């Protein structure tokens, strides 16, 4: 997240891809931690112009976040 805030989106993509893979191993089923990593990855991909990949990551991250958290969660 910090790399994205600093405008270092290309660097963030690599870090977030790794973070997502680690989260996926730790939490193989729907989990907000893995979903959050995927959402940030999508944001970084979008900032680097990788729009199709960003849409896929964002859609999957949102789906997983919705599955992992109760509907009333803020």
QUIFENGI-V248141 format. One record per residue. N is the residue number from 1. PSI is psi as a letter, one per 40 degrees, with the letter a starting at -180 (* if undefined). OMEGA is omega in whole degrees, 0 to 359 (none if undefined). BURIAL is + if it has 24 or more other ideal C-beta (glycine too) atoms within 12 Angstrom, else -. Layout:
# QUIFENGI-V248141
n: <N;N>
psi: <PSI;PSI>
omega: <OMEGA;OMEGA>
burial: <BURIAL;BURIAL>
This chain:
# QUIFENGI-V248141
n: <1;2;3;4;5;6;7;8;9;10;11;12;13;14;15;16;17;18;19;20;21;22;23;24;25;26;27;28;29;30;31;32;33;34;35;36;37;38;39;40;41;42;43;44;45;46;47;48;49;50;51;52;53;54;55;56;57;58;59;60;61;62;63;64;65;66;67;68;69;70;71;72;73;74>
psi: <d;d;d;d;d;e;e;f;d;d;d;d;d;d;d;d;d;d;d;d;d;d;d;d;d;d;g;d;i;h;i;d;d;d;d;d;d;d;d;d;d;d;d;d;d;d;d;e;e;g;d;d;d;d;d;d;d;d;d;d;d;d;d;d;d;d;d;d;i;i;d;e;h;*>
omega: <182;179;178;180;180;179;180;189;180;177;181;181;181;180;182;174;179;179;179;180;178;179;181;178;181;184;185;178;181;182;183;181;177;179;180;178;180;178;177;176;178;178;180;178;179;181;179;177;180;192;182;179;179;180;179;181;181;180;180;177;179;178;182;179;179;180;186;185;177;183;182;180;182;none>
burial: <-;-;-;+;-;-;-;-;+;-;-;+;+;-;-;+;+;-;+;+;-;-;+;-;-;-;-;-;-;-;-;-;+;+;+;+;+;+;+;+;+;+;+;+;+;+;+;+;-;-;-;-;-;+;-;-;+;+;-;+;+;-;-;+;+;-;-;-;-;-;-;-;-;->
